[in-house]
Amino acid sequence: MARPHRLTLVGRSRDGAGGPGAHRVVIVGGGFAGLFAARALRDPTIAVTLVDRAQHHLFQPLLYQVATGILSEGQIAAPLRDVLKRHRTVDCVLADVVDVDPQACTVVAERPNGERLTLAYDDLIVAAGVRQSYFGHDEFARYALGMKTIADALAIRRRVFGAFELAETATDPDEQRRWLTFAVVGAGPTGVELAGQIRELATRTLRREFHRIRPEDARVLLFDAGKAPLASFGPALSAKAAAGLHALGVELHLGSVVTGVDARGIDVRDGTGATQRYPAGTVLWAAGVEAPPIAKALADATGAPRDRAGRIEVEPDLTVPGHPEISVIGDLMSRDHLPGVAEVAMQAGMYAGRRIRHRSAGRPVRPFRYHDLGSAAYLSRGNAVVSAGPLKFGGFAGWLAWLVLHLAFLTGYRNRVGAVLTWAAAFARDARRERTFTTQEIETLRDVYDDAAEPAEHAKEGRP
Ligand SMILES: Cc1cc2nc3c(=O)[nH]c(=O)nc-3n(C[C@H](O)[C@H](O)[C@H](O)COP(=O)(O)OP(=O)(O)OC[C@H]3O[C@@H](n4cnc5c(N)ncnc54)[C@H](O)[C@@H]3O)c2cc1C
C-alpha cells in the first residue's frame, strides 16, 4: 500500500548541471524510445529526469534467449545509470508513474518502498511501452505466461526446464506426455522464436542428459488465428518460416483460436468451428499487446483519443492533441499504423528529444517521418528471415544479417562481446549455459525496504 509521505523533485540534475531555471523534461520509461529521447536531449540547459519502474534498459528482442537458457539477464539488460553515465544532465529515478496532472504539469510516481514522488515538468515524454494482452481473458494469464520483462523470461525458463524435470519422474505415461507438450500461442516473431528454441534445446542441448525420457520427443504446438506464421514479413518469408518450423518439428496450427487455458492444457477452436482440447504442461502466450494503465490515466487527464489497443493517438509531431508539451512515443503511440518495433521506438525517441531542443531554442520542427530499415526473425541456428524494403531473404545469409543487426543494437560493449562468445558456444557445441532456475518465488523486495523504513522488532528491543 502507498505510504502517505510525498517527496517532490523539481527537475533536478546531477552536479547541478542544467542549473536553476533549466528546462525540465520528465521521461517516463527507459526502453528504446525513452533512452533514445534522453540521449537526444543532451544539452546543458535541459535537466532530464528519466523515471522507470525497472532499474535497467532491456533489449526485449532477445528475451526468448534468456527464457531458453542461451543468454543471461545481464547480457540483454544494462543499468540505466550505467548506460547514461556520461549524460550529466540526466537523473535516473526508480519509480512507477501512476498519474499525470497536465494542469499542474506534474506526474506522480510510486517508489518500490511505497513512497510517492511528484515530478514537475516543462515537457513530458511518455514512453511506457505496452503489455501483454489476453484479448479480454485476463484469467488466462495465470497459466499462459507472457514475455515482456526479465521476470517473465526467467519464469518461462523455470517452466520450460522444469517441465523436462517433471516428465523424467512422471510414472503415468499420459502425465509424462503432458509435461513434454509445450503450447505456444501467437505465430509472430516472438512465438516463432520461442517455439523454435524449445524444439532446438530438446533435440540438441538436452538430448543426452535424461535417462527415462527422450527430450527430442517433446511436442511444440504453435497456434495462431491467422493464416501464416510471421504474416507481417510477407508471403514468401512466411512460407520460409513455415518450412523452417516444420524442419525443426514444430507443429503449426493456423486458423486456431484459443478459447480456454488452465493448469493442464488449452482448448482451441479450429477453422471448422470444432473445439479441441490439447493437454500441455507449459503454455506460453505471445499473441497481442495492449496499453498499460498509465495510458488511460493520461487519456483521462488530457482527453487524448486512444486506439483499440488503448494506445494514445498522437499528432504528426508525436504530441497529444492540444498538449504540445506532452509527447507519447514508441510502442505506446498510435500513428499511421506504425508497427510496435524497436526501430520505430528509437527513431521516435530521437525525434522527440530533438523536437524539444529545437522548440526551446525557437527553431521550427518538421513532422515525424519513419525510415523503415527492415526486420528480422530467428528460426533456428544458422537460419533466420530478413525483410528490408524490397530485400527479402532467409537461411544462413538471413542469420548473418540477424546477427549483425542484433549486435549493432545491443546496448553496451560488454554485452556485445559476451553475447558473441555465448552464441559461438551455443552454435558450435549446442551449449546453453544459462539454465539455472529455482522452483520457489523469492518475494522479499518490499520486505527489505519495509525493514529499512521501520526498525525491526528485535532492533527496537535493543537486541542485535
Ligand atoms: C519478446 C519480444 C520480442 C521482440 N522482438 C523484436 C524484434 O525482433 N525486433 C523489433 O524491432 N522489435 C521487437 N520487439 C518489440 C520491441 O522490443 C519494442 O517495439 C520496443 O521495446 C518498444 O520500445 P518502447 O521504449 O516503446 O517500450 P519498452 O521497450 O517496452 O520500454 C518501456 C519502458 O517503460 C517502463 N515503464 C512502463 N510503465 C511504466 C510506468 N508506469 N512508470 C515507469 N516506467 C514504466 C518499462 O519498465 C520499460 O523500461 C520485441 C518485443 C518483445 C516483448
The ligand as a MOL file (V3000), in Angstrom:
LIG
                    3D

  0  0  0     0  0            999 V3000
M  V30 BEGIN CTAB
M  V30 COUNTS 53 58 0 0 0
M  V30 BEGIN ATOM
M  V30 1 C 9.6350 -10.7330 -26.6620 0
M  V30 2 C 9.7580 -9.5460 -27.5900 0
M  V30 3 C 10.4690 -9.6770 -28.7730 0
M  V30 4 C 10.6070 -8.5850 -29.6300 0
M  V30 5 N 11.3260 -8.7330 -30.7840 0
M  V30 6 C 11.5340 -7.6670 -31.5760 0
M  V30 7 C 12.3630 -7.7600 -32.7330 0
M  V30 8 O 12.8900 -8.8290 -33.0430 0
M  V30 9 N 12.5550 -6.6330 -33.4840 0
M  V30 10 C 11.9880 -5.4360 -33.1490 0
M  V30 11 O 12.2140 -4.4410 -33.8200 0
M  V30 12 N 11.1890 -5.3210 -32.0770 0
M  V30 13 C 10.9520 -6.3990 -31.2850 0
M  V30 14 N 10.1590 -6.2840 -30.1750 0
M  V30 15 C 9.4730 -5.0100 -29.9280 0
M  V30 16 C 10.3880 -4.0020 -29.2880 0
M  V30 17 O 11.0770 -4.5790 -28.1980 0
M  V30 18 C 9.5420 -2.8180 -28.8510 0
M  V30 19 O 8.9670 -2.2640 -30.0110 0
M  V30 20 C 10.3450 -1.7730 -28.1260 0
M  V30 21 O 10.8980 -2.3130 -26.9520 0
M  V30 22 C 9.4610 -0.5840 -27.7770 0
M  V30 23 O 10.1970 0.3540 -27.0740 0
M  V30 24 P 9.4750 1.3160 -26.0320 0
M  V30 25 O 10.5600 2.1790 -25.4650 0
M  V30 26 O 8.3060 1.9690 -26.6480 0
M  V30 27 O 8.9080 0.3570 -24.9100 0
M  V30 28 P 9.6820 -0.6360 -23.9500 0
M  V30 29 O 10.9650 -1.0840 -24.5490 0
M  V30 30 O 8.6770 -1.6550 -23.5780 0
M  V30 31 O 10.0590 0.2520 -22.6890 0
M  V30 32 C 9.0860 0.7630 -21.8210 0
M  V30 33 C 9.7710 1.1120 -20.5160 0
M  V30 34 O 8.8530 1.8180 -19.7130 0
M  V30 35 C 8.9030 1.3420 -18.3810 0
M  V30 36 N 7.5860 1.5930 -17.8100 0
M  V30 37 C 6.4130 1.0850 -18.2040 0
M  V30 38 N 5.4080 1.6120 -17.4900 0
M  V30 39 C 5.9700 2.4720 -16.6220 0
M  V30 40 C 5.4570 3.3230 -15.6090 0
M  V30 41 N 4.1440 3.3960 -15.3680 0
M  V30 42 N 6.3270 4.0610 -14.8860 0
M  V30 43 C 7.6690 3.9930 -15.1260 0
M  V30 44 N 8.1980 3.2050 -16.0770 0
M  V30 45 C 7.3590 2.4670 -16.8180 0
M  V30 46 C 9.2690 -0.1230 -18.5280 0
M  V30 47 O 9.8880 -0.6120 -17.3570 0
M  V30 48 C 10.2190 -0.0940 -19.7250 0
M  V30 49 O 11.5620 0.0760 -19.3280 0
M  V30 50 C 10.0070 -7.3530 -29.3000 0
M  V30 51 C 9.2890 -7.2290 -28.1110 0
M  V30 52 C 9.1680 -8.3130 -27.2550 0
M  V30 53 C 8.3970 -8.1860 -25.9660 0
M  V30 END ATOM
M  V30 BEGIN BOND
M  V30 1 1 1 2
M  V30 2 1 2 3
M  V30 3 2 2 52
M  V30 4 2 3 4
M  V30 5 1 4 5
M  V30 6 1 4 50
M  V30 7 2 5 6
M  V30 8 1 6 7
M  V30 9 1 6 13
M  V30 10 2 7 8
M  V30 11 1 7 9
M  V30 12 1 9 10
M  V30 13 2 10 11
M  V30 14 1 10 12
M  V30 15 2 12 13
M  V30 16 1 13 14
M  V30 17 1 14 15
M  V30 18 1 14 50
M  V30 19 1 15 16
M  V30 20 1 16 17
M  V30 21 1 16 18
M  V30 22 1 18 19
M  V30 23 1 18 20
M  V30 24 1 20 21
M  V30 25 1 20 22
M  V30 26 1 22 23
M  V30 27 1 23 24
M  V30 28 2 24 25
M  V30 29 1 24 26
M  V30 30 1 24 27
M  V30 31 1 27 28
M  V30 32 2 28 29
M  V30 33 1 28 30
M  V30 34 1 28 31
M  V30 35 1 31 32
M  V30 36 1 32 33
M  V30 37 1 33 34
M  V30 38 1 33 48
M  V30 39 1 34 35
M  V30 40 1 35 36
M  V30 41 1 35 46
M  V30 42 1 36 37
M  V30 43 1 36 45
M  V30 44 2 37 38
M  V30 45 1 38 39
M  V30 46 1 39 40
M  V30 47 2 39 45
M  V30 48 1 40 41
M  V30 49 2 40 42
M  V30 50 1 42 43
M  V30 51 2 43 44
M  V30 52 1 44 45
M  V30 53 1 46 47
M  V30 54 1 46 48
M  V30 55 1 48 49
M  V30 56 2 50 51
M  V30 57 1 51 52
M  V30 58 1 52 53
M  V30 END BOND
M  V30 END CTAB
M  END
